[in-house]
Amino acid sequence: MHPRRKRRARALTAATALIVPAGLLLTPAAAQAADQITNGTFDQGTTGWTVYPTASVQDGAGCTTVPAGTDAYGAAIQQDVPLVEGETYRLSFRARSTPATEGPVRVVVQGGEDVNYQQFLPAVKPAFESAFGTYEYFFTAERDYPNAQLAFQQDVVNPVAYTLCVDDVALEGGAERPPYVPETGPRVRVNQEAYLPDGPKGATVVTEATGALPWELKNSAGATVAKGRTTPRGVDPSAGLNVHTIDFTRYAEAGEEYVLVADGETSHPFDIGEAAYERLRDDAMTFFYTNRSGTPISDELAPGYGREAGHVGVAPNQGDTAVPCQSLDDDSQAILVAQGDEPWTCDYTTDVTGGWYDAGDHGKYVVNGGIAVAQLLQQYERSLHAPTADRGALADGTLSIPESGNGVPDVLDEARWELEWFLKMQVQPGRPLEGMVFHKVADVDWTGLPLDPAADPQPRVLYRPSTAATLNVAATAAQGARLFAEFDPEFSQRLLAAARTAYAAARANPELYAPAPDATLDPNPGSGPYDDDDVSDEFYWAAAELYLTTGEPRFRKDVLRSPVHTADVFPATGFDWGHVGALGRLDLATVPSRLNESELRQVRRSVTEAAGRLLADQASQPFGQAYAPEDGQYAWGSNAQILSNLQVLGTAFDLTGKDAYRDGVVRSMDYLLGRNALNNSYVTGYGDVYSQNQHSRMYANQLDPALPNPPAGTVAGGPYSPTATSGDPITAALFPDGCVAQFCYVDDIGSWSTNEITINWNAPMAWVASFVADQDSGCDSGRGSGRGHGHGGGHRG
């Protein structure tokens, strides 16, 4: 790790230590007596406590000495406590471990077997030091429970003996959480990683001043190399802050450790150079390899991420080798019936091993996989046609994956891992709904965090085929067929045959929709619904890809007759898995075809007109993001929505060569890399302060220090305006009165509404990172070099 890349303490989570279950902030019917702990000071020895394997009092604290090699749960200091529904509790204590621990102890308040060991205070795993430290946590009980267990508990087998001591333990009902005030660092907000030498360079200053202020750009030696005056922008509604902007585009000398100084504040340091984006081009792809299902992950290829194969039928996994369909007594059937459908099942099992785990859970979803595959394939196909593209940057041997060196571009190899799974998800000939594609495969019930894929004990189930999933496979298989034709003609033909079959099956079953969720009918579904009852855009996308691959008149006719063809498929809020018309339009605009000149001009004009609107939106945003929802509400996965907008801008640049479009992409990357209200880089491993505790069962270092954070180059979902009312257990407590858009984010593993990671969010990150990496001075000698994290990510430092 570069010397300055020492991450600041994340006050967004750790300083307040606010941890709550999903029980919401309720007003209790009756206040409970304040402290529920008996003998929390251990003045009466260990009375009231259960302590094992040994019990003692040292320095006035209750202690247990744990021999090396003790199994998980083989040591504890614990006490039963009553909880009242809706009551908010403050747990406080002092603790130490000699020698210092690195996470073998967890602190939890949980119910018993009758409530499936529900965690009222989700387990936390502090790294206790050899000197006493003070700890504080808040949670709200979502049910009455007379004998919940507060436990300081051995979590994993410990290689070294240690003594755990706790003191001054208090569990106080009727507590009030302190106001949540995130640490936002210096008021001068910059791209904390790097600006391109020949690109735009902007910053934002949070200040109460209304008049222009002087600013200075200083190099690593402290010398002033540029200066000017800020531009006042008033109060930014998306941040609720009065801000000024700084433009230092004219300074183009490459170097490290620059800072901006304005209004008595000094920014985080940053570089001016190209190497960071070359690294990000590769790093953004790592997430796909480490998220592979059905295969071991090599620690040699992805240091720190090695693990056993998940869901291959090795106990306790029930595996994806022979997965049944939804059973008729599953709660999900009631949702189908409520939608007006008949219950659905099948009398066979299917091998659906492989593919990518979608997100923070172990589900595998075709519609999320569809847009992710499409954007990876678009990333590669852009390298074949875009004037500024560096095709060699996406060649074979550029990624750390097992297939590297096989003569096929690595990005295609990675996409193939998911495409092969798509083929397994297609209903085989002779079976009902043949040619259709199962909507998803997932656990029957939700699992907790953390959980290694190989340790997932839940039964797996296939969900009814859907028209949307089927058309996702038709589109991506057709797209893959034309790109693999050069490298693997046999696989290309398999893909094209599957695409034709899927398209025909979807036309025969045009309204087979995945149902919307209903918590009253299925309170624990175990997977996301990904419901979509308008698949006109999927039909358009699939027809476009089949036409571009085959040139056949029937697919051309379907494209031109679709109402989507003349609709605006580029909303200001960005396109996503449920709005895929943009994928077809972008490919029609850039992939050579037999569209006539007038038709092609119309398609391309729709892209550049949308890009023009995005530039206008961007100009109104003092933090530089090409994202301005009309209602001011940031969507779920807002960072991915921004990235999809950047793909539109980047494509407009490829079509026209106009620098304004390219600069729009580069400026928006500043927002993602730290130039935002929270002064936080949303890309793991990039910048001084970056997201690293994203919601994930695999990358759960916040809960278990033995596990890694997400790989470098992984993008967090980002601010989500309705998060306070989403049921998110973290944000419900932090934002009881709501939040201003850019502040609706917490870098906490429990915040699934703001901080999840997904394949369909990292796919546009990969496309955009590759685009920006191509916008250098033409010299690629810095590829793979440079400071900081390097390939694979210095955040593991």
N, C-alpha and C positions, 0 to 999 in steps of 0.2 A: 504494500500500500504506500502511496506517495506520502511523504511526511505531513502534508497539510490535510490529508484525507482522514482526519480523526473526527468521527461523527459526534455531533453535539448530543447531549442527553435529550431524549425525546420527551419533552414536557407534555406533548400531545397525549401521552399515555402515562408515563411512569410517575410524574410529579404528583398527580392527583390520585393515582391508583384507584380510579373509579371503576369498579367491576360489578355488573349487575346481571342477573339472569333475565330471561325473556319475559318476565312477569309484569313489565310496565310499572309506571309510577302511580300507584293507587293510594287513595286516602284510607287508612285503616278505620274500621268501625269503632275500635276502642284502642286507645293508646296502651302500650305494653310497658311494664316496669322497665326502667332504664337498662341496667346491666344484668345480663342473663348468665354471667359466668360465676361459678362458685370458686372461691379461693383463687382468683386470678393473679394474686401477688405471691402465692405459694408460702404465705406466712404460716399456714397450717400444714406444712409439708406438701404431700401430693394428694391430700384429701380432696375428693370431688373429681379427681382426674384418673384416667386409665393410662398407665405408662408402661411400655414394654419395648425391648426385652429386659431392660434394667431401669430402675427408678432411683433418682437421687435428687437432693437439693444442693446446688452449688452457687455460691454468691447470691443467695436468696432467690434463685430461679429453679424451676423444675427442669430436670435433665434426664436424658436417656443416652446411654453409650451403645453404639451400634457396631458390632463386629464386622470386619470386612467380609464381603460375600453374602450379606443378608439379602434375602429376596425382597421384592417389592411388597409393600404392606407388612413387612416383617418387623417394623418398628414404628412406634407412634406415641405422641402425647395428645390425648383426646378427651372430650367431654361432651355429653349430650346436652342440647339446649332447645328450649321451645321457641317456635317461630309463629308469628301471626300474619295471616294473609294481608298483603298490602302494606305491611310495616317496612320502613326503611331502616336498615341497621348499619352501624359503624363498628367494624372489627378493628381493634388496635392492639398492638403487642410489641414487645422487644424480643429479639432473638439473636442468637449467635451459633456458630458451629466451629468446633476446633478438631481438626484443621478446617479452614474455610471450605464450604461445599460449592459445587458447581451445578446444583440442581437436583440432587437425589432426594430432596424433601419437597413435598407439595403441601400447600395450605388449602383446605377446602371446608365448606359447610354443605353437607349433603343429607338427603333422606336415606331410607333403608330400601330393602328389597321390594317392599310393597309399592314403592314409587320408582322402581328401576334405578335406585341410587341417584335420583335427580339432584343436580348440583345447584343449590340456591346461591352460594358463592362459587362460581366456576373455579376449578383448581388453578392456583397460581404457583409458580416454582421459583421463589426468590433465591438468588445466589447469596446465602448467608455468609458473612465475614466472621473472622475469629473474635472481633470486638462486637459488642451489642449494637445493633441497629434498630431503628424504630420504623414500624410498618403500619399502614392504614389502608383499609379497603371498605367500600360501600356496596351494599346490595339490597334488593327489595324482594321480600318473600312473596311468591305468587300463589301460595296456599298455606293454610294452617298446617303446622306439623309439630306435634308435641315433643318429639325426641330426635330432632335433627342432630347430626354429629359434626362438631367442630374438631378437625383433626390436623395436626402437624405430623405428616405421615411419610414414611419411606416410600419413594416412588419407583426407583429402579435398583437393581443390584449394585451395591457400592463396592468399588475396588479397594477402597481404603477405609479403615475404621475411623469413626468420628463420634463426637459427643454433641448432641443437639440440646440447647437450653432455651427456654422461653420464659418470659416474665411479664408482669403488668398486662395480662390479657383481659380485655374488656370487649363485650358485645352489647352495644347500647341500642335499644329500640328508640323510635321517635327521632332518629338522627336527621339532620339536614346536610345535604351535600354542599360543600363549598362551591361557589360559582366556577365553572370551567373556563379558564383563560389559557389558551394554547400559547406556548412559546413561539414567537414568530421571528426572533432574531433581529438583525439590523433592519432599519426601515428602508434601506436602499435594496430593492429586490432585483436580482439579476439572474440570468442563466448561469447556474453555479458550475456548469461543466465547461462549455466552450462556445465561442462565437466563431463562425467562419471568417477568415481574413477578408474575403471578397463579398461577404454577405451583410445583411442589415444587422445593426447592433443597437438594441434598445434596453432600457431599464425603467423601473418605476420607483418613485420615492413616495413613501407614506409620510405625510406632513400636515400640520395645521396651517402652514403658510398659504396665503392666497396669491402672493406675487412670485415672480420667477426667482429662482435661487441659483447661486453659482455651483458648478460641479467640476470635479477634477478626476481624470483617469490617471492612476499611478501604476508604474510597472513594479516588478519584483524588488527592485532596488529602492523603491520609495520615491522615485523621481516622477514628476508630473509630465505626462506625455501628450495630454490633450485636456482641454477645458472648454466650458461653455456655460449656458444657462438653461435651467429646466423650463418645461412648458407646463403651466398649471392646467389640470384637467377637471378640477372640481371633484365632487363625490361620485365615486364609481358605485352604482347601485348593486352590482354583483358582489361587491366586497364591503359596502357600507363604510368606505374609507375615503378621505380626501387625499388625492394623489396628484403628483406631477410626473411627467415622463422626461427621459433623457435619451437623446439620439447621438451616438458616437460612431455612426457608420463610417465616417471618413477616415477613422484610424484603422489601418489595415496591417500593422506589423505583427507578425506571429510571435507568440511568447507565452510564458506561464506566469501564474500568480499575479495577474492584474487585479486591481480593486477600483471601485468607484467610490468617491467621497462626495457627500452632499448633505446639507442641513445638519452638520455635526455627526453624521453617521458614515461608517465604512462598510461596504458590502462584503458578502462572502467573496473569496477569491475565485477567479475563473481564468481560463486560458483563451487565447485567440489562436486557433489552429484547426486542423482537419482530422487529426488522428482519432479523436474521441468518437466521431461518427463512423469511421471505419470499424472501430471496435463495436459500436452499438449495432452496426449492420449484422455482425456475427452474434453478439450477445443476445439480441432480441430473439434469435432462433433457438437458443439453448433451452428455453422453457418448453418447447415442443418435445425435444428429446427426453428431458427429465420427466415429462408428463406421460410418457408412453406407458401403455398398459400391456400386460401379457408378455413382458420380456424383462430380464434383469437390466438395471441401469449400471453401466460401467463406471466405477469410481475413477478409473484411469482416464476415461474420456470426459467425465464431468466430476472433477475432484470435489469431494464433500457431498455428493448426491447419489453415490452408489447405493443400491438397494436390491432386494430380491424381486423377482417377477410378481406382479400383482394379478389376482383373479385368473389363476391358471388351474384352480381346482386342488391346490395343496392346502390341507387343513391349517388354520381354521377357515380359509377361503372355501366357499362353495363354488366359486369359479365362474368363468364365462365360457367354459368348454361345452356345456350342455344346458342352456338356459331355457326354462319353460316360459310360456306366455302368462299373462295375468290370469290368476285363478278367478273363478266365478264368485268366490266369497271375499275377494279383496275389496277394500273400501273404495278403490278407484272405480269399480264398476258402477257404484251409485252415482258417480259424477257423469259417466257416460250416459246413464239412463236419464239423469236430470237434463242433459244436453239434448235429449230426444233420440238417442241412439239405443241400440240393443246391447246387452252385455256381450263381451267378446272374449274369447280365449282360443287356444289351439290344442291339438292333441299330440304335439311333437316338441322336441327341444332343438335348439340351434347353437352351433359353435360360433360365438361372436367375440372370440379373443382378439386382442390387438386394439388398434386405435389409440386415441389420446384420452386421458381423463380430462374432462371438460374444464373444471375449475377447482374450487376449494373442496369439492366432494369427489366421490369416485364414480359418479355417473358419466355416461357417454351418450351424447345427444347428437343426432344427425344434423339438425338445423344449425346448431352452433358449429359443429364440425364443417358443415357445408360452406359457410361464409369464410371460416378460417382457411380451409383448403383453397377456396377461390382466390383469396387475397395473396396467399403464398404463391400460387400459380401465376397470378397477375404480376407479382414482384419479379418472377423469372421472365415472364413473357415481355414485360417492359424492357428487360435487358436486351431483347432481340430487336426492338423497334425504336426505342426512344433515342433521340440524337445525343443526349448527354450520358447515356447509360454506360457503365463499365461492365461489360458482359463477363469479363474474367473474374470479377469480384464475387460472382455467384457460381463459379465453376466447381467441378469436382475437386475435393480436397480442401475446401474453404471452411468447413464446419467440423466440429468434433462429434461425429456420429459413427456408428459401426460400419455404415455403407461407404464411408469416405474412401476414395481410391478405386471405385468400381467402374469408373468411366462415365457415370451419370452425374449431372450437377446435383450438389448436395441438397439444395432446396427442393428439388424434385423428389429425391429420395425421402425426405422428411414428409412431403405431401403424400407420397405413396403409402406411407405407414397408415395414414387415415383412409386413403382411397381403398386399400385392401380390406379394411374393416367395413367400409361402405358396402362392398360386394358381398360380404358375409351377412349384412343386415337386410339384404334383398330377399324377399320370399321366393322360394324355389319353385320351379315349374311343377304343376300337378297339385299344388296346395291352394286353398282358398286365398284370394287376393294375390295370386302369383304376380311377380314383377313389382309389386308395391314394396315399400321399405319400412321396416319397423321404426317407430318414432324415436325410441331410446331403449337403452338397457341400464338398469340402476338397481340400487338396494331397495328392498321393500320398505324399510324404515330409515330415518335419518340416523347417522352415526355421530359420535362425539369427536372432539378434537383433543389431542392429535391422534391420528390413526394411520399406520403404514398400510398401503394397499394390500400387502401380503397378509396382514393381520385382520382384515375386514371379515367378520363372521356372518354378516347379513346374507340372507338368500337374495339372489339376483332374479330379475324378472324382465321379460320383453314386453313392451307396450304396443298396443294396436298400431298397425301401419297407418301413416297419415299421408295425405296428398302433398303436404309441404315437404316432409322428409323425402318422399319419392322424387319430387322435382329438384330438390337439392342434389340428390345423387345423379339425376339426369343431367343437370347443368355441369357439375364438377367432373363427372366421368367423361362427358363430351370435351370439356376443357382439357382434362388430363390426356385424353386420347390424342389430341393434336400435338401436345408437347412431348409425350413419350414416344411418338411415332419414330423419331430419329434415334432413340436410344434403346427401345424395347418394343419392336413392332407387335410381338405377340400380346404383351400387356396392353398396348394401345388398342388392339382389336377387342380384347376382353372388355376394356372400359367402354368402347364405343357401343358394343353389343348391349352392355348393361344400361347405358344411357338411352338407347333406343327403346329397350324393354321398359324401363322406368317411365319414360315419357308417354308411351302408349298406355301403360297401366294407370298413370295419373289421369289421362284423358278419359279413361273408362271409369274412373272413380274420382271425379273432380271435387267432391265435397266431403272427403273423409278427414275431419278436423280433430286435432288433439284438443281435449276439453280444457277449459279454464279451471284453475284450482278452486276448491271449495273446502275451507277448513272445517266447516260443520259436517261435511260428509266424509272427508279424509283428512283428519288432523295431523297425521304424520306420514306424508307421502313418500319421503325418502329421496325425492328428486324434484327438480324444477319442471314446471308444466310445458313451457315453450308453446303455448297455444297461439293459433293464428287462424282466423276464419276468413281471411281474404288472401287467396293464393294467386290472384291475377298477376302479381309481380313475379312470383315463382315460375308461373307458366311462361311469362315473357323472357325471363332470364334463361330458362332451360332451352326455349326455342332459339334464342340468340346464340347460345353456345353450340347447339347442334348445327345451326346454320353456318357459323364461323368455321366449324370443323369439317362439315360435309359439303357445304355449298348447295344443298338440295333445295329445290324450289318450294317444297311443302313447308319447310322450316322458315324460309324467307317469308312466305305468305303469313305464317303464324306470327312472325315478328311484326310485320307491317300492319296487320289487322288488329293487333292487340291494342286496347285502349291505353295501355301503359306506355306504348311507344311514343305517344305525343303528350304524355303527362309529365309533370315536373317530378322527377324521381330523386331530386337533390334538396331535401328540406334543410332549413337553416340549422336544425338540431342534429343533422348527420343521418346517414343510413345505418342499418344494423341487420341482425339476423331475420327480423320480421319485415324488413323493407328492403328487398334485394333487387328491385328494378334497376338501381344504380349500377350493380355489378354487370348486368347485361349491357347497359348503355355505355359504360366505360370501355368494355371490350369491343362493342360495335364501333366506337370512335377510334380505336387504336390498332385493332388487329386487321390485317389486310383481308378484304372480302370482295364480293361481287355487287355490293351496294353501288347504285349509280351515283354520279357526282352530286346530284340534288339531294338524294337521300343521305349521303354521307355528310354533306354540308349541314343538313338539318340536325343530324345526330351530334356532330361536333359543336355546332352552335349551342345546343342545349348544355353541353359541358362548360363552355366558356362563359355563357350567361350565368350559370350557377356559380362559377368561380368568381365572376364579377360581383355578385351579391355577397359572397363570402368575404371578399376584400372590403366591401363597404361595411359589413358587420365588424370586421376586424379593426377597421379604422376607428370605430366607436368604442373600442375596448382598451382602456389605459394599460392593461397588463399584456396586451398583444395577441390574445387568443382569437382564432377564427371561429368564434362560437358566441352567438347572441340570441338565445331563445326569446321569442316575443314576450312570453309571460315572465321572463327572468328566472324561471325555474330550471335548475340543472338536472338533467336526466340521469337515470341509473347508468353507470358506466360513462359518465360525461367525458372522461379522458379519451375513451374509445370513440365517442361521437366526434370529438375534436379531430382525432386521427383520421376518421373517415372523411371529414371535410378536407383534411390536408391531402388525401388521395385525389380528391376532385381538383384541388388547386394544382397539385403536381402534374396531373394529367393535362390540365389546361396549359401548363408550361410546356409539356412535351408536344402538344399540338401546335402551339403558337410561337414558342421561344421567347415570350414576353417575360421579362425579369420580374414584373410585379407579382406574377403568380408564384414563381419560385420563392421570392422574398416572403410571400405570405406563408408558405410552408415553414421557412426557416424561423420567422418571427414567432409562430405558434409553438415551435419546439422550445423557445425560451420559456414560455408559460409552463410547459410540462417539466422542464428542468430547473424550476425554482423561481421564475419571475411570476409569482402569484401571491395572493393575499396571505397564505400561510408560510411563504418563504420556504417551501418544501419541494424537493424534486420528487416527482411521482414515479421515477424510473429507478429501480433498485440498483445500487452501486454507482450511481452517477450523481455528482454534486457533493457538497459537504453535509447536507441534511437531506436524507432521502427516505422514502417509504421502504420498510423492510419487514414489517409485521403483518403482511397481508393475510387475509382469511384463507387458510389452507390446512388440510389435515396432514399434508406431507412436509411442508415448509413451515414448521411450527416452533421455531427457536424461542419465541416469546414464552411458550408454555413448557418447553423442554430444551434446555441448552445443548443437549446432545444432538438435536436436529438442526438442519440448516435453515437459514432464511431463504426466500426465493432466489433463484439465480440472478446474477447481474443482467440488466436489460429487461426485467419483468416490470410491466406497467400496472400500477394500481388503478382500480376502477375510478376513483376520484369523487369529488363533491357530488352529493345527491340531495337535492332540496327537500324532499319529503322524508328524509331519514328519521326525523324525530318521531314520526308516527308510523314508521314502517314495521315496527316490532323488533328492530335491531336492538339487542340488549345493551349495547354500549351507548349508542347515540340517544336512545330513549332517556337515559339518565343525564347525559351531558347537555342535551338541548331540549329541556322540557317545554320551553316556549318557542321552539323552532330555531332557525339559524339563517343568517344571510348566506346566499348561494355558495360563494367560495369557501366559507368557513364550515360548511356541512360535510366535514371529513375528519376522520381520526385514524391515525396509523396504529390500529389495534387489531389483533387477530380475531377478536370477537365481533368486529364491525363488518358484518357481511354485506350491508347495504352500501358502504362507501369504500371498502378496502378489499374486495375480492379480486382475484386474478383469474383470467379465463383465456382459453386459446383464441377466442374470437375478439379479444382485446389486444393480445400480443401480435396477432396477424397484421392488423394495420400498422402497429408499431414497427414491425419488420419491414413493411412496404415503405413507410415514411423514412425510417432510418437509412434504408438502402438509397432512396431518392436523395436525401440530404448528403449522404456520403459521396454521391456522384457529382455534387455541385461544388467541387473544389477547383483548384487552379489547373487541374489536369495531371498533377504529379501524384503517383500512388506510392512513392518511396516510403511514406510514413505508415503504410498499412501494417496494422498489428503492433506498431510501436507506440511510444507515448507513455504518459504518466498514469498514475492512479491504479485502477482496478485491473487493467489488462484483460486479456481474454479469459473468460471464466469468472471474473469479478473479484476485485480486491476487498469487497465487503466481508469476505470470509477471513481477511487479514490475519 
